Amino acid sequence: MPTITQDGLPGLGLSPTITDRFRAFDAQHPWVYRALEQLVEERLEAGAKKVGMKALFEALRWRHPHEVRGLNNDYTALYARALLAEHPQWASSIEIRRRRSP
């Protein structure tokens, strides 16, 4: 009996990683990073001790319902890391976890 393989079937190729998709989204929507940065600043100035990235994503979706198409919750950790890279003073306010994948 011949061996059946699935090589060449659509959808079985290597798909872009979350990081790849994030980079593409961020390049196409640089205003999202700036908006998140502004939201963090607003929350901290209002006295917040902790800032949740998922809550900020929902705030963006609420404020910009037509402009955030493609804002995937998979990107929250990557935006958090990007914000902390530029604003290390926020480390006690934005919690990140150890990454499982590179």
MDAnalysis code that builds the backbone (N, CA, C; Angstrom):
import MDAnalysis as mda
import numpy as np

u = mda.Universe.empty(306, n_residues=102, atom_resindex=np.repeat(np.arange(102), 3), trajectory=True)
u.add_TopologyAttr("name", ["N", "CA", "C"] * 102)
u.add_TopologyAttr("resid", np.arange(1, 103))
u.add_TopologyAttr("resname", ["MET", "PRO", "THR", "ILE", "THR", "GLN", "ASP", "GLY", "LEU", "PRO", "GLY", "LEU", "GLY", "LEU", "SER", "PRO", "THR", "ILE", "THR", "ASP", "ARG", "PHE", "ARG", "ALA", "PHE", "ASP", "ALA", "GLN", "HIS", "PRO", "TRP", "VAL", "TYR", "ARG", "ALA", "LEU", "GLU", "GLN", "LEU", "VAL", "GLU", "GLU", "ARG", "LEU", "GLU", "ALA", "GLY", "ALA", "LYS", "LYS", "VAL", "GLY", "MET", "LYS", "ALA", "LEU", "PHE", "GLU", "ALA", "LEU", "ARG", "TRP", "ARG", "HIS", "PRO", "HIS", "GLU", "VAL", "ARG", "GLY", "LEU", "ASN", "ASN", "ASP", "TYR", "THR", "ALA", "LEU", "TYR", "ALA", "ARG", "ALA", "LEU", "LEU", "ALA", "GLU", "HIS", "PRO", "GLN", "TRP", "ALA", "SER", "SER", "ILE", "GLU", "ILE", "ARG", "ARG", "ARG", "ARG", "SER", "PRO"])
u.atoms.positions = np.array([
    [0.849, -1.170, 0.000],
    [0.000, 0.000, 0.000],
    [0.900, 1.240, 0.000],
    [0.622, 2.224, -0.895],
    [1.463, 3.406, -0.956],
    [1.245, 4.305, 0.258],
    [2.288, 5.014, 0.619],
    [2.211, 5.969, 1.721],
    [1.532, 7.242, 1.229],
    [0.597, 7.696, 1.984],
    [-0.122, 8.921, 1.637],
    [0.482, 10.068, 2.450],
    [0.860, 11.122, 1.753],
    [1.384, 12.298, 2.446],
    [0.490, 13.488, 2.148],
    [0.612, 14.480, 2.960],
    [-0.218, 15.665, 2.800],
    [0.577, 16.855, 2.275],
    [1.760, 16.600, 1.766],
    [2.562, 17.685, 1.216],
    [1.806, 18.386, 0.103],
    [1.870, 19.681, 0.107],
    [1.262, 20.451, -0.959],
    [-0.193, 20.809, -0.750],
    [-0.808, 20.299, 0.310],
    [-2.199, 20.670, 0.565],
    [-2.261, 22.106, 1.072],
    [-3.241, 22.873, 0.638],
    [-3.348, 24.256, 1.095],
    [-3.536, 24.332, 2.602],
    [-2.905, 25.310, 3.205],
    [-3.074, 25.528, 4.637],
    [-2.139, 24.722, 5.515],
    [-1.337, 23.845, 4.920],
    [-0.446, 23.029, 5.734],
    [0.992, 23.526, 5.701],
    [1.235, 24.610, 5.014],
    [2.578, 25.171, 4.971],
    [2.895, 25.881, 6.274],
    [4.079, 26.393, 6.354],
    [4.465, 27.127, 7.547],
    [3.699, 28.444, 7.581],
    [2.983, 28.646, 8.647],
    [2.220, 29.885, 8.772],
    [3.071, 30.899, 9.534],
    [2.780, 32.170, 9.347],
    [3.538, 33.183, 10.076],
    [3.326, 33.029, 11.580],
    [4.343, 33.316, 12.334],
    [4.242, 33.248, 13.791],
    [3.467, 34.457, 14.306],
    [3.107, 34.414, 15.567],
    [2.431, 35.555, 16.179],
    [3.331, 36.783, 16.078],
    [4.620, 36.588, 16.309],
    [5.560, 37.710, 16.221],
    [5.591, 38.281, 14.815],
    [5.580, 37.420, 13.808],
    [5.555, 37.890, 12.411],
    [4.287, 38.686, 12.130],
    [3.158, 38.160, 12.578],
    [1.881, 38.849, 12.352],
    [1.835, 40.180, 13.104],
    [2.371, 40.169, 14.335],
    [2.436, 41.397, 15.126],
    [3.272, 42.451, 14.416],
    [4.447, 42.077, 13.949],
    [5.319, 43.044, 13.268],
    [4.635, 43.638, 12.044],
    [3.942, 42.804, 11.294],
    [3.232, 43.291, 10.106],
    [2.114, 44.252, 10.515],
    [1.346, 43.877, 11.541],
    [0.257, 44.742, 12.006],
    [0.816, 46.058, 12.518],
    [1.854, 45.997, 13.331],
    [2.438, 47.200, 13.916],
    [3.001, 48.120, 12.830],
    [3.598, 47.557, 11.819],
    [4.134, 48.367, 10.716],
    [3.014, 49.076, 9.959],
    [1.870, 48.421, 9.831],
    [0.737, 49.010, 9.110],
    [-0.087, 49.963, 9.979],
    [0.033, 49.821, 11.301],
    [-0.775, 50.616, 12.231],
    [0.097, 51.200, 13.343],
    [1.069, 52.037, 13.009],
    [1.968, 52.557, 14.055],
    [1.238, 53.402, 15.098],
    [0.077, 53.915, 14.770],
    [-0.685, 54.723, 15.717],
    [-1.159, 53.900, 16.904],
    [-1.290, 52.587, 16.737],
    [-1.771, 51.745, 17.841],
    [-0.781, 51.787, 18.998],
    [0.509, 51.652, 18.701],
    [1.522, 51.719, 19.755],
    [1.435, 53.065, 20.478],
    [1.363, 54.138, 19.713],
    [1.296, 55.471, 20.314],
    [0.034, 55.637, 21.164],
    [-1.078, 55.088, 20.693],
    [-2.331, 55.169, 21.452],
    [-2.225, 54.378, 22.757],
    [-1.615, 53.198, 22.694],
    [-1.424, 52.404, 23.913],
    [-0.510, 53.144, 24.891],
    [0.538, 53.742, 24.358],
    [1.463, 54.517, 25.180],
    [0.722, 55.651, 25.892],
    [-0.130, 56.333, 25.161],
    [-0.910, 57.428, 25.744],
    [-1.875, 56.908, 26.809],
    [-2.510, 55.771, 26.543],
    [-3.435, 55.199, 27.528],
    [-2.714, 54.813, 28.811],
    [-1.513, 54.234, 28.685],
    [-0.744, 53.883, 29.890],
    [-0.444, 55.152, 30.681],
    [0.022, 56.182, 29.993],
    [0.334, 57.442, 30.674],
    [-0.899, 58.002, 31.377],
    [-2.031, 57.974, 30.700],
    [-3.276, 58.483, 31.302],
    [-3.636, 57.709, 32.558],
    [-3.548, 56.388, 32.472],
    [-3.929, 55.555, 33.622],
    [-2.990, 55.781, 34.801],
    [-1.689, 55.869, 34.516],
    [-0.726, 56.068, 35.597],
    [-0.888, 57.456, 36.222],
    [-1.112, 58.472, 35.391],
    [-1.331, 59.823, 35.912],
    [-2.610, 59.903, 36.735],
    [-3.580, 59.044, 36.436],
    [-4.832, 59.017, 37.191],
    [-4.689, 58.247, 38.510],
    [-3.502, 57.679, 38.734],
    [-3.248, 57.001, 40.000],
    [-3.249, 55.488, 39.957],
    [-3.418, 54.903, 38.786],
    [-3.405, 53.441, 38.693],
    [-2.018, 52.912, 39.065],
    [-1.999, 51.802, 39.770],
    [-0.731, 51.150, 40.116],
    [-0.393, 50.057, 39.109],
    [-1.420, 49.439, 38.546],
    [-1.259, 48.381, 37.549],
    [-2.067, 48.743, 36.316],
    [-1.531, 48.376, 35.163],
    [-2.205, 48.644, 33.897],
    [-2.275, 47.333, 33.130],
    [-3.474, 46.915, 32.773],
    [-3.661, 45.673, 32.037],
    [-3.735, 45.929, 30.538],
    [-2.913, 45.241, 29.779],
    [-2.881, 45.442, 28.337],
    [-4.197, 45.030, 27.677],
    [-4.829, 43.989, 28.171],
    [-6.107, 43.583, 27.565],
    [-7.164, 44.672, 27.767],
    [-7.152, 45.312, 28.923],
    [-8.082, 46.412, 29.163],
    [-7.790, 47.574, 28.222],
    [-6.512, 47.822, 27.964],
    [-6.153, 48.897, 27.035],
    [-6.596, 48.566, 25.618],
    [-6.473, 47.284, 25.231],
    [-6.956, 46.868, 23.909],
    [-8.452, 47.132, 23.783],
    [-9.201, 46.811, 24.838],
    [-10.647, 47.042, 24.798],
    [-10.955, 48.537, 24.745],
    [-10.176, 49.342, 25.444],
    [-10.360, 50.788, 25.377],
    [-10.115, 51.289, 23.950],
    [-9.088, 50.760, 23.295],
    [-8.829, 51.141, 21.898],
    [-9.981, 50.733, 21.000],
    [-10.482, 49.544, 21.206],
    [-11.603, 49.075, 20.387],
    [-12.833, 49.949, 20.603],
    [-13.017, 50.409, 21.819],
    [-14.154, 51.258, 22.131],
    [-13.990, 52.635, 21.504],
    [-12.781, 53.198, 21.620],
    [-12.528, 54.549, 21.119],
    [-12.395, 54.613, 19.599],
    [-11.898, 53.544, 19.000],
    [-11.619, 53.540, 17.552],
    [-12.215, 52.289, 16.902],
    [-13.527, 52.149, 16.911],
    [-14.129, 50.892, 16.440],
    [-13.840, 50.546, 14.982],
    [-13.574, 51.533, 14.159],
    [-13.354, 51.242, 12.743],
    [-11.874, 51.173, 12.376],
    [-11.005, 51.679, 13.234],
    [-9.594, 51.735, 12.904],
    [-8.771, 50.569, 13.450],
    [-9.329, 49.763, 14.338],
    [-8.532, 48.720, 14.981],
    [-8.800, 47.327, 14.419],
    [-9.288, 47.285, 13.229],
    [-9.521, 45.988, 12.602],
    [-8.201, 45.219, 12.553],
    [-8.218, 43.992, 13.042],
    [-7.008, 43.178, 13.053],
    [-6.219, 43.256, 14.346],
    [-6.688, 44.067, 15.305],
    [-6.013, 44.150, 16.601],
    [-6.321, 42.872, 17.366],
    [-5.404, 41.952, 17.309],
    [-5.581, 40.613, 17.841],
    [-5.100, 40.557, 19.283],
    [-5.840, 39.899, 20.155],
    [-5.420, 39.753, 21.551],
    [-4.085, 39.024, 21.674],
    [-3.676, 38.302, 20.639],
    [-2.362, 37.649, 20.655],
    [-1.237, 38.678, 20.755],
    [-1.526, 39.926, 20.430],
    [-0.482, 40.948, 20.397],
    [-0.286, 41.665, 21.728],
    [-1.117, 41.391, 22.723],
    [-1.023, 42.141, 23.974],
    [0.357, 42.022, 24.608],
    [0.887, 40.827, 24.699],
    [2.194, 40.640, 25.332],
    [3.301, 41.320, 24.536],
    [3.188, 41.293, 23.224],
    [4.220, 41.906, 22.394],
    [4.180, 43.429, 22.501],
    [2.989, 43.999, 22.564],
    [2.901, 45.442, 22.789],
    [3.404, 45.791, 24.186],
    [3.086, 44.978, 25.179],
    [3.576, 45.236, 26.539],
    [5.096, 45.244, 26.563],
    [5.717, 44.278, 25.913],
    [7.183, 44.225, 25.866],
    [7.768, 45.426, 25.115],
    [7.115, 45.836, 24.044],
    [7.588, 46.996, 23.285],
    [7.498, 48.261, 24.143],
    [6.390, 48.409, 24.863],
    [6.234, 49.574, 25.729],
    [7.281, 49.583, 26.838],
    [7.536, 48.427, 27.423],
    [8.518, 48.351, 28.506],
    [9.940, 48.563, 28.002],
    [10.212, 48.176, 26.773],
    [11.539, 48.407, 26.211],
    [11.817, 49.903, 26.099],
    [10.791, 50.669, 25.774],
    [10.950, 52.116, 25.629],
    [10.731, 52.856, 26.943],
    [9.948, 52.262, 27.846],
    [9.621, 52.905, 29.121],
    [9.880, 51.936, 30.273],
    [11.130, 51.633, 30.569],
    [11.419, 50.660, 31.637],
    [10.882, 51.087, 33.006],
    [10.616, 52.372, 33.191],
    [10.070, 52.859, 34.458],
    [8.659, 52.331, 34.715],
    [8.014, 51.774, 33.695],
    [6.668, 51.226, 33.846],
    [6.686, 49.753, 34.264],
    [7.845, 49.192, 34.484],
    [7.964, 47.748, 34.762],
    [7.123, 47.300, 35.953],
    [6.964, 48.142, 36.947],
    [6.164, 47.734, 38.111],
    [4.663, 47.859, 37.845],
    [4.298, 48.516, 36.745],
    [2.886, 48.739, 36.445],
    [2.329, 47.813, 35.378],
    [3.199, 47.329, 34.496],
    [2.762, 46.444, 33.415],
    [3.384, 45.076, 33.644],
    [2.549, 44.102, 33.897],
    [3.041, 42.752, 34.177],
    [3.239, 41.979, 32.879],
    [4.381, 41.338, 32.778],
    [4.622, 40.437, 31.650],
    [5.037, 39.086, 32.215],
    [4.807, 38.066, 31.440],
    [5.197, 36.710, 31.834],
    [6.298, 36.222, 30.936],
    [6.942, 35.183, 31.376],
    [7.996, 34.573, 30.572],
    [7.395, 34.015, 29.300],
    [8.080, 34.252, 28.186],
    [7.595, 33.749, 26.902],
    [7.840, 32.243, 26.794],
    [6.902, 31.553, 26.195],
    [7.056, 30.105, 25.969],
    [7.781, 29.826, 24.664],
    [7.699, 30.766, 23.736],
    [8.364, 30.579, 22.445],
    [9.230, 31.796, 22.167],
    [10.250, 31.620, 21.332],
    [11.156, 32.743, 21.054],
    [10.498, 33.870, 20.282],
])
